[in-house]
Amino acid sequence: MNQPTFAVSRFENRNGVISWRVDGRLHGLRIRKNFKTREEAAAEKSALELKAVQETAGMRSVVTFLSDAQLREAEDAFRRLEGHAKPLLFHVDFSLANYRAPAHQKPLTEAVSAYLAVKTAEQVQGLISQPMLTTIKRHMAALQKNFPGVAVFDLTAAKLTPYFQRGKPCLKTYNNRRGLVSTFLKFCEQQEWVLVNPTKKVPYYRIARRRGSAKTRPRRRRN
């Protein structure tokens, strides 16, 4: 399809006044407008040609308070939602109601230091034993070694699951690793360094205990 074009020409009215006329067709509709100056006519010509391009491409000219960047972002959002049953405002309302950004991206090393300070104080108060504190420190050191230079917020269930499974441990060892890290991340959740404790989505295995029966002595008959 040929692109509609408009021409600007000098026009003399019946009263002898000189005008500048914009003439052309927009999708079959004849457009003819007169202006006092050539500059005004040229501006109208450009506006009509832009409108023709927009309508041909399925675009519309609208008045909006959004910036160009915001308009592009809105258009991208609608494209991503194409084929989804829910409208854009549903997803916006859901995000506003449920999403909570962390206070800041707390580095894992700083979070571990704060956590160990709390656990050390608990050990001094007799709330946990020295062997337990040693175990916590060992596991926190392993966590930092396996995830160097990350923020606590970066620890996801997808990353932690293989970490707990490293070395193909028995189920008890796996559960112990998960439990110690889960307690640490619960502390981080309370500090608002993570939105949700990611270990909630990491499998936990129930270990069946063997049931034993106590041996009983045969009763002696009384004579």
mmCIF file of the C-alpha atoms, coordinates in Angstrom:
data_MODEL
# 
_entry.id   MODEL 
# 
loop_
_atom_site.group_PDB 
_atom_site.id 
_atom_site.type_symbol 
_atom_site.label_atom_id 
_atom_site.label_alt_id 
_atom_site.label_comp_id 
_atom_site.label_asym_id 
_atom_site.label_entity_id 
_atom_site.label_seq_id 
_atom_site.pdbx_PDB_ins_code 
_atom_site.Cartn_x 
_atom_site.Cartn_y 
_atom_site.Cartn_z 
_atom_site.occupancy 
_atom_site.B_iso_or_equiv 
_atom_site.pdbx_formal_charge 
_atom_site.auth_seq_id 
_atom_site.auth_comp_id 
_atom_site.auth_asym_id 
_atom_site.auth_atom_id 
_atom_site.pdbx_PDB_model_num 
ATOM 1   C CA . MET A 1 1   ? 0.000   0.000   0.000  1.00 0.00 ? 1   MET A CA 1 
ATOM 2   C CA . ASN A 1 2   ? 1.342   3.445   -0.993 1.00 0.00 ? 2   ASN A CA 1 
ATOM 3   C CA . GLN A 1 3   ? 1.977   5.774   1.888  1.00 0.00 ? 3   GLN A CA 1 
ATOM 4   C CA . PRO A 1 4   ? -0.431  8.779   1.854  1.00 0.00 ? 4   PRO A CA 1 
ATOM 5   C CA . THR A 1 5   ? 1.354   12.046  1.085  1.00 0.00 ? 5   THR A CA 1 
ATOM 6   C CA . PHE A 1 6   ? 0.302   15.659  1.500  1.00 0.00 ? 6   PHE A CA 1 
ATOM 7   C CA . ALA A 1 7   ? 1.334   18.712  -0.441 1.00 0.00 ? 7   ALA A CA 1 
ATOM 8   C CA . VAL A 1 8   ? 1.739   22.317  0.638  1.00 0.00 ? 8   VAL A CA 1 
ATOM 9   C CA . SER A 1 9   ? 0.876   24.924  -2.016 1.00 0.00 ? 9   SER A CA 1 
ATOM 10  C CA . ARG A 1 10  ? 0.371   28.685  -2.217 1.00 0.00 ? 10  ARG A CA 1 
ATOM 11  C CA . PHE A 1 11  ? -3.295  29.612  -2.569 1.00 0.00 ? 11  PHE A CA 1 
ATOM 12  C CA . GLU A 1 12  ? -4.931  32.957  -3.297 1.00 0.00 ? 12  GLU A CA 1 
ATOM 13  C CA . ASN A 1 13  ? -8.392  33.467  -1.826 1.00 0.00 ? 13  ASN A CA 1 
ATOM 14  C CA . ARG A 1 14  ? -11.184 35.358  -3.596 1.00 0.00 ? 14  ARG A CA 1 
ATOM 15  C CA . ASN A 1 15  ? -10.541 38.392  -1.416 1.00 0.00 ? 15  ASN A CA 1 
ATOM 16  C CA . GLY A 1 16  ? -6.929  38.410  -2.566 1.00 0.00 ? 16  GLY A CA 1 
ATOM 17  C CA . VAL A 1 17  ? -5.472  37.144  0.696  1.00 0.00 ? 17  VAL A CA 1 
ATOM 18  C CA . ILE A 1 18  ? -2.639  34.644  0.236  1.00 0.00 ? 18  ILE A CA 1 
ATOM 19  C CA . SER A 1 19  ? -2.877  31.369  2.184  1.00 0.00 ? 19  SER A CA 1 
ATOM 20  C CA . TRP A 1 20  ? -0.907  28.157  2.299  1.00 0.00 ? 20  TRP A CA 1 
ATOM 21  C CA . ARG A 1 21  ? -2.934  25.056  1.633  1.00 0.00 ? 21  ARG A CA 1 
ATOM 22  C CA . VAL A 1 22  ? -2.308  21.479  2.831  1.00 0.00 ? 22  VAL A CA 1 
ATOM 23  C CA . ASP A 1 23  ? -3.921  19.030  0.440  1.00 0.00 ? 23  ASP A CA 1 
ATOM 24  C CA . GLY A 1 24  ? -4.044  15.219  0.355  1.00 0.00 ? 24  GLY A CA 1 
ATOM 25  C CA . ARG A 1 25  ? -5.988  12.087  1.250  1.00 0.00 ? 25  ARG A CA 1 
ATOM 26  C CA . LEU A 1 26  ? -5.992  10.093  4.474  1.00 0.00 ? 26  LEU A CA 1 
ATOM 27  C CA . HIS A 1 27  ? -7.378  6.583   3.916  1.00 0.00 ? 27  HIS A CA 1 
ATOM 28  C CA . GLY A 1 28  ? -9.695  7.848   1.174  1.00 0.00 ? 28  GLY A CA 1 
ATOM 29  C CA . LEU A 1 29  ? -10.795 10.978  3.024  1.00 0.00 ? 29  LEU A CA 1 
ATOM 30  C CA . ARG A 1 30  ? -9.903  14.243  1.285  1.00 0.00 ? 30  ARG A CA 1 
ATOM 31  C CA . ILE A 1 31  ? -7.973  16.616  3.534  1.00 0.00 ? 31  ILE A CA 1 
ATOM 32  C CA . ARG A 1 32  ? -7.766  20.318  2.595  1.00 0.00 ? 32  ARG A CA 1 
ATOM 33  C CA . LYS A 1 33  ? -6.755  22.983  5.094  1.00 0.00 ? 33  LYS A CA 1 
ATOM 34  C CA . ASN A 1 34  ? -5.614  26.583  4.707  1.00 0.00 ? 34  ASN A CA 1 
ATOM 35  C CA . PHE A 1 35  ? -3.068  28.357  6.930  1.00 0.00 ? 35  PHE A CA 1 
ATOM 36  C CA . LYS A 1 36  ? -1.833  31.903  7.142  1.00 0.00 ? 36  LYS A CA 1 
ATOM 37  C CA . THR A 1 37  ? 1.858   30.980  6.980  1.00 0.00 ? 37  THR A CA 1 
ATOM 38  C CA . ARG A 1 38  ? 3.893   28.368  5.192  1.00 0.00 ? 38  ARG A CA 1 
ATOM 39  C CA . GLU A 1 39  ? 5.404   27.221  8.495  1.00 0.00 ? 39  GLU A CA 1 
ATOM 40  C CA . GLU A 1 40  ? 1.974   26.404  9.955  1.00 0.00 ? 40  GLU A CA 1 
ATOM 41  C CA . ALA A 1 41  ? 1.055   24.495  6.810  1.00 0.00 ? 41  ALA A CA 1 
ATOM 42  C CA . ALA A 1 42  ? 4.319   22.532  6.928  1.00 0.00 ? 42  ALA A CA 1 
ATOM 43  C CA . ALA A 1 43  ? 3.686   21.595  10.570 1.00 0.00 ? 43  ALA A CA 1 
ATOM 44  C CA . GLU A 1 44  ? 0.182   20.365  9.708  1.00 0.00 ? 44  GLU A CA 1 
ATOM 45  C CA . LYS A 1 45  ? 1.552   18.385  6.768  1.00 0.00 ? 45  LYS A CA 1 
ATOM 46  C CA . SER A 1 46  ? 4.049   16.612  9.076  1.00 0.00 ? 46  SER A CA 1 
ATOM 47  C CA . ALA A 1 47  ? 1.323   15.889  11.632 1.00 0.00 ? 47  ALA A CA 1 
ATOM 48  C CA . LEU A 1 48  ? -0.981  14.388  9.002  1.00 0.00 ? 48  LEU A CA 1 
ATOM 49  C CA . GLU A 1 49  ? 1.773   12.227  7.543  1.00 0.00 ? 49  GLU A CA 1 
ATOM 50  C CA . LEU A 1 50  ? 2.674   10.959  11.044 1.00 0.00 ? 50  LEU A CA 1 
ATOM 51  C CA . LYS A 1 51  ? -0.986  10.159  11.707 1.00 0.00 ? 51  LYS A CA 1 
ATOM 52  C CA . ALA A 1 52  ? -1.151  8.246   8.436  1.00 0.00 ? 52  ALA A CA 1 
ATOM 53  C CA . VAL A 1 53  ? 1.908   6.179   9.382  1.00 0.00 ? 53  VAL A CA 1 
ATOM 54  C CA . GLN A 1 54  ? 0.500   5.426   12.843 1.00 0.00 ? 54  GLN A CA 1 
ATOM 55  C CA . GLU A 1 55  ? -2.906  4.354   11.569 1.00 0.00 ? 55  GLU A CA 1 
ATOM 56  C CA . THR A 1 56  ? -1.328  2.165   8.891  1.00 0.00 ? 56  THR A CA 1 
ATOM 57  C CA . ALA A 1 57  ? 0.767   0.429   11.575 1.00 0.00 ? 57  ALA A CA 1 
ATOM 58  C CA . GLY A 1 58  ? -2.211  0.053   13.916 1.00 0.00 ? 58  GLY A CA 1 
ATOM 59  C CA . MET A 1 59  ? -0.993  2.869   16.162 1.00 0.00 ? 59  MET A CA 1 
ATOM 60  C CA . ARG A 1 60  ? -3.057  5.733   17.550 1.00 0.00 ? 60  ARG A CA 1 
ATOM 61  C CA . SER A 1 61  ? -2.131  9.195   18.716 1.00 0.00 ? 61  SER A CA 1 
ATOM 62  C CA . VAL A 1 62  ? -3.308  9.810   22.284 1.00 0.00 ? 62  VAL A CA 1 
ATOM 63  C CA . VAL A 1 63  ? -2.800  12.438  24.970 1.00 0.00 ? 63  VAL A CA 1 
ATOM 64  C CA . THR A 1 64  ? -1.086  10.913  28.021 1.00 0.00 ? 64  THR A CA 1 
ATOM 65  C CA . PHE A 1 65  ? 0.848   12.012  31.090 1.00 0.00 ? 65  PHE A CA 1 
ATOM 66  C CA . LEU A 1 66  ? 3.232   9.049   30.682 1.00 0.00 ? 66  LEU A CA 1 
ATOM 67  C CA . SER A 1 67  ? 6.781   9.627   29.504 1.00 0.00 ? 67  SER A CA 1 
ATOM 68  C CA . ASP A 1 68  ? 8.122   7.931   26.376 1.00 0.00 ? 68  ASP A CA 1 
ATOM 69  C CA . ALA A 1 69  ? 9.977   5.375   28.522 1.00 0.00 ? 69  ALA A CA 1 
ATOM 70  C CA . GLN A 1 70  ? 6.818   4.617   30.535 1.00 0.00 ? 70  GLN A CA 1 
ATOM 71  C CA . LEU A 1 71  ? 4.798   4.167   27.353 1.00 0.00 ? 71  LEU A CA 1 
ATOM 72  C CA . ARG A 1 72  ? 7.348   1.712   25.977 1.00 0.00 ? 72  ARG A CA 1 
ATOM 73  C CA . GLU A 1 73  ? 7.295   -0.203  29.297 1.00 0.00 ? 73  GLU A CA 1 
ATOM 74  C CA . ALA A 1 74  ? 3.485   -0.357  29.269 1.00 0.00 ? 74  ALA A CA 1 
ATOM 75  C CA . GLU A 1 75  ? 3.474   -1.635  25.686 1.00 0.00 ? 75  GLU A CA 1 
ATOM 76  C CA . ASP A 1 76  ? 6.050   -4.292  26.618 1.00 0.00 ? 76  ASP A CA 1 
ATOM 77  C CA . ALA A 1 77  ? 3.905   -5.368  29.591 1.00 0.00 ? 77  ALA A CA 1 
ATOM 78  C CA . PHE A 1 78  ? 0.845   -5.837  27.363 1.00 0.00 ? 78  PHE A CA 1 
ATOM 79  C CA . ARG A 1 79  ? 2.890   -7.866  24.873 1.00 0.00 ? 79  ARG A CA 1 
ATOM 80  C CA . ARG A 1 80  ? 4.115   -10.185 27.638 1.00 0.00 ? 80  ARG A CA 1 
ATOM 81  C CA . LEU A 1 81  ? 0.574   -10.711 28.898 1.00 0.00 ? 81  LEU A CA 1 
ATOM 82  C CA . GLU A 1 82  ? -0.763  -11.619 25.481 1.00 0.00 ? 82  GLU A CA 1 
ATOM 83  C CA . GLY A 1 83  ? -2.616  -14.921 25.777 1.00 0.00 ? 83  GLY A CA 1 
ATOM 84  C CA . HIS A 1 84  ? -3.029  -14.690 29.566 1.00 0.00 ? 84  HIS A CA 1 
ATOM 85  C CA . ALA A 1 85  ? -6.513  -14.758 31.017 1.00 0.00 ? 85  ALA A CA 1 
ATOM 86  C CA . LYS A 1 86  ? -5.929  -12.030 33.597 1.00 0.00 ? 86  LYS A CA 1 
ATOM 87  C CA . PRO A 1 87  ? -5.578  -8.334  32.635 1.00 0.00 ? 87  PRO A CA 1 
ATOM 88  C CA . LEU A 1 88  ? -2.552  -6.172  33.393 1.00 0.00 ? 88  LEU A CA 1 
ATOM 89  C CA . LEU A 1 89  ? -4.161  -4.503  36.433 1.00 0.00 ? 89  LEU A CA 1 
ATOM 90  C CA . PHE A 1 90  ? -4.741  -7.901  38.058 1.00 0.00 ? 90  PHE A CA 1 
ATOM 91  C CA . HIS A 1 91  ? -1.008  -8.615  37.960 1.00 0.00 ? 91  HIS A CA 1 
ATOM 92  C CA . VAL A 1 92  ? -0.196  -5.117  39.203 1.00 0.00 ? 92  VAL A CA 1 
ATOM 93  C CA . ASP A 1 93  ? -2.606  -5.433  42.151 1.00 0.00 ? 93  ASP A CA 1 
ATOM 94  C CA . PHE A 1 94  ? -1.273  -8.910  42.973 1.00 0.00 ? 94  PHE A CA 1 
ATOM 95  C CA . SER A 1 95  ? 2.308   -7.650  42.972 1.00 0.00 ? 95  SER A CA 1 
ATOM 96  C CA . LEU A 1 96  ? 1.464   -4.662  45.176 1.00 0.00 ? 96  LEU A CA 1 
ATOM 97  C CA . ALA A 1 97  ? -0.364  -6.894  47.651 1.00 0.00 ? 97  ALA A CA 1 
ATOM 98  C CA . ASN A 1 98  ? 2.218   -9.685  47.864 1.00 0.00 ? 98  ASN A CA 1 
ATOM 99  C CA . TYR A 1 99  ? 5.666   -8.437  46.904 1.00 0.00 ? 99  TYR A CA 1 
ATOM 100 C CA . ARG A 1 100 ? 7.858   -7.090  49.664 1.00 0.00 ? 100 ARG A CA 1 
ATOM 101 C CA . ALA A 1 101 ? 11.310  -5.924  48.669 1.00 0.00 ? 101 ALA A CA 1 
ATOM 102 C CA . PRO A 1 102 ? 14.110  -6.730  51.114 1.00 0.00 ? 102 PRO A CA 1 
ATOM 103 C CA . ALA A 1 103 ? 15.407  -3.847  53.212 1.00 0.00 ? 103 ALA A CA 1 
ATOM 104 C CA . HIS A 1 104 ? 18.637  -4.082  51.241 1.00 0.00 ? 104 HIS A CA 1 
ATOM 105 C CA . GLN A 1 105 ? 20.770  -6.674  49.526 1.00 0.00 ? 105 GLN A CA 1 
ATOM 106 C CA . LYS A 1 106 ? 22.588  -8.017  52.583 1.00 0.00 ? 106 LYS A CA 1 
ATOM 107 C CA . PRO A 1 107 ? 25.864  -9.774  51.671 1.00 0.00 ? 107 PRO A CA 1 
ATOM 108 C CA . LEU A 1 108 ? 25.987  -13.373 52.859 1.00 0.00 ? 108 LEU A CA 1 
ATOM 109 C CA . THR A 1 109 ? 29.235  -12.761 54.758 1.00 0.00 ? 109 THR A CA 1 
ATOM 110 C CA . GLU A 1 110 ? 27.696  -9.912  56.767 1.00 0.00 ? 110 GLU A CA 1 
ATOM 111 C CA . ALA A 1 111 ? 24.534  -11.883 57.462 1.00 0.00 ? 111 ALA A CA 1 
ATOM 112 C CA . VAL A 1 112 ? 26.556  -14.853 58.730 1.00 0.00 ? 112 VAL A CA 1 
ATOM 113 C CA . SER A 1 113 ? 28.625  -12.582 60.994 1.00 0.00 ? 113 SER A CA 1 
ATOM 114 C CA . ALA A 1 114 ? 25.474  -11.107 62.516 1.00 0.00 ? 114 ALA A CA 1 
ATOM 115 C CA . TYR A 1 115 ? 23.961  -14.569 62.966 1.00 0.00 ? 115 TYR A CA 1 
ATOM 116 C CA . LEU A 1 116 ? 27.064  -16.000 64.626 1.00 0.00 ? 116 LEU A CA 1 
ATOM 117 C CA . ALA A 1 117 ? 27.201  -13.025 66.994 1.00 0.00 ? 117 ALA A CA 1 
ATOM 118 C CA . VAL A 1 118 ? 23.676  -13.872 68.140 1.00 0.00 ? 118 VAL A CA 1 
ATOM 119 C CA . LYS A 1 119 ? 24.469  -17.573 68.503 1.00 0.00 ? 119 LYS A CA 1 
ATOM 120 C CA . THR A 1 120 ? 27.658  -16.816 70.439 1.00 0.00 ? 120 THR A CA 1 
ATOM 121 C CA . ALA A 1 121 ? 25.654  -14.706 72.867 1.00 0.00 ? 121 ALA A CA 1 
ATOM 122 C CA . GLU A 1 122 ? 23.157  -17.556 73.241 1.00 0.00 ? 122 GLU A CA 1 
ATOM 123 C CA . GLN A 1 123 ? 26.006  -19.940 74.052 1.00 0.00 ? 123 GLN A CA 1 
ATOM 124 C CA . VAL A 1 124 ? 27.305  -17.573 76.741 1.00 0.00 ? 124 VAL A CA 1 
ATOM 125 C CA . GLN A 1 125 ? 23.806  -17.440 78.235 1.00 0.00 ? 125 GLN A CA 1 
ATOM 126 C CA . GLY A 1 126 ? 23.639  -21.224 78.231 1.00 0.00 ? 126 GLY A CA 1 
ATOM 127 C CA . LEU A 1 127 ? 20.873  -21.392 75.655 1.00 0.00 ? 127 LEU A CA 1 
ATOM 128 C CA . ILE A 1 128 ? 22.932  -23.578 73.305 1.00 0.00 ? 128 ILE A CA 1 
ATOM 129 C CA . SER A 1 129 ? 25.957  -25.768 73.981 1.00 0.00 ? 129 SER A CA 1 
ATOM 130 C CA . GLN A 1 130 ? 29.530  -25.146 72.855 1.00 0.00 ? 130 GLN A CA 1 
ATOM 131 C CA . PRO A 1 131 ? 29.488  -28.206 70.541 1.00 0.00 ? 131 PRO A CA 1 
ATOM 132 C CA . MET A 1 132 ? 26.311  -26.866 68.948 1.00 0.00 ? 132 MET A CA 1 
ATOM 133 C CA . LEU A 1 133 ? 27.926  -23.458 68.377 1.00 0.00 ? 133 LEU A CA 1 
ATOM 134 C CA . THR A 1 134 ? 30.943  -25.175 66.818 1.00 0.00 ? 134 THR A CA 1 
ATOM 135 C CA . THR A 1 135 ? 28.643  -27.109 64.475 1.00 0.00 ? 135 THR A CA 1 
ATOM 136 C CA . ILE A 1 136 ? 26.840  -23.916 63.454 1.00 0.00 ? 136 ILE A CA 1 
ATOM 137 C CA . LYS A 1 137 ? 30.130  -22.153 62.721 1.00 0.00 ? 137 LYS A CA 1 
ATOM 138 C CA . ARG A 1 138 ? 31.321  -25.078 60.606 1.00 0.00 ? 138 ARG A CA 1 
ATOM 139 C CA . HIS A 1 139 ? 28.163  -25.128 58.524 1.00 0.00 ? 139 HIS A CA 1 
ATOM 140 C CA . MET A 1 140 ? 28.155  -21.349 58.081 1.00 0.00 ? 140 MET A CA 1 
ATOM 141 C CA . ALA A 1 141 ? 31.745  -21.508 56.860 1.00 0.00 ? 141 ALA A CA 1 
ATOM 142 C CA . ALA A 1 142 ? 30.774  -24.206 54.336 1.00 0.00 ? 142 ALA A CA 1 
ATOM 143 C CA . LEU A 1 143 ? 27.821  -22.111 53.179 1.00 0.00 ? 143 LEU A CA 1 
ATOM 144 C CA . GLN A 1 144 ? 30.018  -19.089 52.507 1.00 0.00 ? 144 GLN A CA 1 
ATOM 145 C CA . LYS A 1 145 ? 32.608  -21.217 50.741 1.00 0.00 ? 145 LYS A CA 1 
ATOM 146 C CA . ASN A 1 146 ? 30.025  -22.678 48.368 1.00 0.00 ? 146 ASN A CA 1 
ATOM 147 C CA . PHE A 1 147 ? 28.328  -19.325 47.691 1.00 0.00 ? 147 PHE A CA 1 
ATOM 148 C CA . PRO A 1 148 ? 31.092  -16.703 47.546 1.00 0.00 ? 148 PRO A CA 1 
ATOM 149 C CA . GLY A 1 149 ? 30.295  -13.063 46.893 1.00 0.00 ? 149 GLY A CA 1 
ATOM 150 C CA . VAL A 1 150 ? 26.493  -13.395 46.933 1.00 0.00 ? 150 VAL A CA 1 
ATOM 151 C CA . ALA A 1 151 ? 23.720  -11.689 48.853 1.00 0.00 ? 151 ALA A CA 1 
ATOM 152 C CA . VAL A 1 152 ? 21.432  -13.656 51.138 1.00 0.00 ? 152 VAL A CA 1 
ATOM 153 C CA . PHE A 1 153 ? 18.612  -12.800 48.755 1.00 0.00 ? 153 PHE A CA 1 
ATOM 154 C CA . ASP A 1 154 ? 20.372  -14.857 46.053 1.00 0.00 ? 154 ASP A CA 1 
ATOM 155 C CA . LEU A 1 155 ? 20.023  -18.116 48.005 1.00 0.00 ? 155 LEU A CA 1 
ATOM 156 C CA . THR A 1 156 ? 17.099  -19.878 46.360 1.00 0.00 ? 156 THR A CA 1 
ATOM 157 C CA . ALA A 1 157 ? 15.625  -23.340 46.779 1.00 0.00 ? 157 ALA A CA 1 
ATOM 158 C CA . ALA A 1 158 ? 17.031  -24.322 43.381 1.00 0.00 ? 158 ALA A CA 1 
ATOM 159 C CA . LYS A 1 159 ? 20.555  -23.426 44.542 1.00 0.00 ? 159 LYS A CA 1 
ATOM 160 C CA . LEU A 1 160 ? 20.321  -24.808 48.071 1.00 0.00 ? 160 LEU A CA 1 
ATOM 161 C CA . THR A 1 161 ? 18.957  -28.242 47.169 1.00 0.00 ? 161 THR A CA 1 
ATOM 162 C CA . PRO A 1 162 ? 22.120  -29.428 45.359 1.00 0.00 ? 162 PRO A CA 1 
ATOM 163 C CA . TYR A 1 163 ? 24.177  -27.812 48.117 1.00 0.00 ? 163 TYR A CA 1 
ATOM 164 C CA . PHE A 1 164 ? 22.482  -30.018 50.705 1.00 0.00 ? 164 PHE A CA 1 
ATOM 165 C CA . GLN A 1 165 ? 22.896  -33.031 48.397 1.00 0.00 ? 165 GLN A CA 1 
ATOM 166 C CA . ARG A 1 166 ? 26.624  -32.535 47.799 1.00 0.00 ? 166 ARG A CA 1 
ATOM 167 C CA . GLY A 1 167 ? 28.690  -35.675 48.327 1.00 0.00 ? 167 GLY A CA 1 
ATOM 168 C CA . LYS A 1 168 ? 25.582  -37.877 48.268 1.00 0.00 ? 168 LYS A CA 1 
ATOM 169 C CA . PRO A 1 169 ? 25.009  -37.809 52.044 1.00 0.00 ? 169 PRO A CA 1 
ATOM 170 C CA . CYS A 1 170 ? 22.674  -40.050 54.000 1.00 0.00 ? 170 CYS A CA 1 
ATOM 171 C CA . LEU A 1 171 ? 19.209  -38.676 54.713 1.00 0.00 ? 171 LEU A CA 1 
ATOM 172 C CA . LYS A 1 172 ? 20.097  -37.729 58.278 1.00 0.00 ? 172 LYS A CA 1 
ATOM 173 C CA . THR A 1 173 ? 23.098  -35.657 57.171 1.00 0.00 ? 173 THR A CA 1 
ATOM 174 C CA . TYR A 1 174 ? 21.007  -34.030 54.422 1.00 0.00 ? 174 TYR A CA 1 
ATOM 175 C CA . ASN A 1 175 ? 18.285  -33.111 56.915 1.00 0.00 ? 175 ASN A CA 1 
ATOM 176 C CA . ASN A 1 176 ? 20.865  -31.744 59.373 1.00 0.00 ? 176 ASN A CA 1 
ATOM 177 C CA . ARG A 1 177 ? 22.368  -29.495 56.690 1.00 0.00 ? 177 ARG A CA 1 
ATOM 178 C CA . ARG A 1 178 ? 18.940  -28.285 55.682 1.00 0.00 ? 178 ARG A CA 1 
ATOM 179 C CA . GLY A 1 179 ? 17.911  -27.636 59.273 1.00 0.00 ? 179 GLY A CA 1 
ATOM 180 C CA . LEU A 1 180 ? 20.982  -25.585 60.179 1.00 0.00 ? 180 LEU A CA 1 
ATOM 181 C CA . VAL A 1 181 ? 20.743  -23.419 57.060 1.00 0.00 ? 181 VAL A CA 1 
ATOM 182 C CA . SER A 1 182 ? 16.978  -23.093 57.500 1.00 0.00 ? 182 SER A CA 1 
ATOM 183 C CA . THR A 1 183 ? 17.458  -21.699 61.009 1.00 0.00 ? 183 THR A CA 1 
ATOM 184 C CA . PHE A 1 184 ? 19.993  -19.194 59.658 1.00 0.00 ? 184 PHE A CA 1 
ATOM 185 C CA . LEU A 1 185 ? 17.631  -18.094 56.865 1.00 0.00 ? 185 LEU A CA 1 
ATOM 186 C CA . LYS A 1 186 ? 14.758  -17.788 59.346 1.00 0.00 ? 186 LYS A CA 1 
ATOM 187 C CA . PHE A 1 187 ? 16.956  -15.302 61.195 1.00 0.00 ? 187 PHE A CA 1 
ATOM 188 C CA . CYS A 1 188 ? 17.561  -13.478 57.888 1.00 0.00 ? 188 CYS A CA 1 
ATOM 189 C CA . GLU A 1 189 ? 13.824  -13.431 57.215 1.00 0.00 ? 189 GLU A CA 1 
ATOM 190 C CA . GLN A 1 190 ? 13.227  -11.780 60.584 1.00 0.00 ? 190 GLN A CA 1 
ATOM 191 C CA . GLN A 1 191 ? 15.793  -9.128  59.647 1.00 0.00 ? 191 GLN A CA 1 
ATOM 192 C CA . GLU A 1 192 ? 13.981  -8.641  56.296 1.00 0.00 ? 192 GLU A CA 1 
ATOM 193 C CA . TRP A 1 193 ? 17.081  -9.624  54.320 1.00 0.00 ? 193 TRP A CA 1 
ATOM 194 C CA . VAL A 1 194 ? 14.972  -12.204 52.467 1.00 0.00 ? 194 VAL A CA 1 
ATOM 195 C CA . LEU A 1 195 ? 11.280  -12.138 51.644 1.00 0.00 ? 195 LEU A CA 1 
ATOM 196 C CA . VAL A 1 196 ? 10.609  -15.801 52.419 1.00 0.00 ? 196 VAL A CA 1 
ATOM 197 C CA . ASN A 1 197 ? 12.793  -18.557 53.824 1.00 0.00 ? 197 ASN A CA 1 
ATOM 198 C CA . PRO A 1 198 ? 13.703  -20.502 50.634 1.00 0.00 ? 198 PRO A CA 1 
ATOM 199 C CA . THR A 1 199 ? 14.256  -23.781 52.508 1.00 0.00 ? 199 THR A CA 1 
ATOM 200 C CA . LYS A 1 200 ? 10.469  -24.060 52.794 1.00 0.00 ? 200 LYS A CA 1 
ATOM 201 C CA . LYS A 1 201 ? 10.573  -25.254 49.183 1.00 0.00 ? 201 LYS A CA 1 
ATOM 202 C CA . VAL A 1 202 ? 13.484  -27.648 49.767 1.00 0.00 ? 202 VAL A CA 1 
ATOM 203 C CA . PRO A 1 203 ? 12.459  -31.291 50.390 1.00 0.00 ? 203 PRO A CA 1 
ATOM 204 C CA . TYR A 1 204 ? 12.711  -32.680 53.903 1.00 0.00 ? 204 TYR A CA 1 
ATOM 205 C CA . TYR A 1 205 ? 12.901  -36.457 54.315 1.00 0.00 ? 205 TYR A CA 1 
ATOM 206 C CA . ARG A 1 206 ? 11.206  -38.316 57.100 1.00 0.00 ? 206 ARG A CA 1 
ATOM 207 C CA . ILE A 1 207 ? 13.361  -41.116 58.393 1.00 0.00 ? 207 ILE A CA 1 
ATOM 208 C CA . ALA A 1 208 ? 11.468  -44.183 59.581 1.00 0.00 ? 208 ALA A CA 1 
ATOM 209 C CA . ARG A 1 209 ? 12.646  -45.452 62.954 1.00 0.00 ? 209 ARG A CA 1 
ATOM 210 C CA . ARG A 1 210 ? 12.879  -49.118 63.651 1.00 0.00 ? 210 ARG A CA 1 
ATOM 211 C CA . ARG A 1 211 ? 10.494  -50.267 66.282 1.00 0.00 ? 211 ARG A CA 1 
ATOM 212 C CA . GLY A 1 212 ? 12.058  -52.590 68.862 1.00 0.00 ? 212 GLY A CA 1 
ATOM 213 C CA . SER A 1 213 ? 10.417  -54.719 71.495 1.00 0.00 ? 213 SER A CA 1 
ATOM 214 C CA . ALA A 1 214 ? 11.728  -54.882 75.049 1.00 0.00 ? 214 ALA A CA 1 
ATOM 215 C CA . LYS A 1 215 ? 12.782  -58.312 76.260 1.00 0.00 ? 215 LYS A CA 1 
ATOM 216 C CA . THR A 1 216 ? 10.756  -59.636 79.142 1.00 0.00 ? 216 THR A CA 1 
ATOM 217 C CA . ARG A 1 217 ? 11.776  -62.218 81.685 1.00 0.00 ? 217 ARG A CA 1 
ATOM 218 C CA . PRO A 1 218 ? 9.531   -65.262 82.072 1.00 0.00 ? 218 PRO A CA 1 
ATOM 219 C CA . ARG A 1 219 ? 7.547   -65.227 85.260 1.00 0.00 ? 219 ARG A CA 1 
ATOM 220 C CA . ARG A 1 220 ? 8.345   -67.831 87.903 1.00 0.00 ? 220 ARG A CA 1 
ATOM 221 C CA . ARG A 1 221 ? 5.565   -69.936 89.151 1.00 0.00 ? 221 ARG A CA 1 
ATOM 222 C CA . ARG A 1 222 ? 4.961   -69.857 92.854 1.00 0.00 ? 222 ARG A CA 1 
ATOM 223 C CA . ASN A 1 223 ? 4.688   -73.177 94.503 1.00 0.00 ? 223 ASN A CA 1 
# 
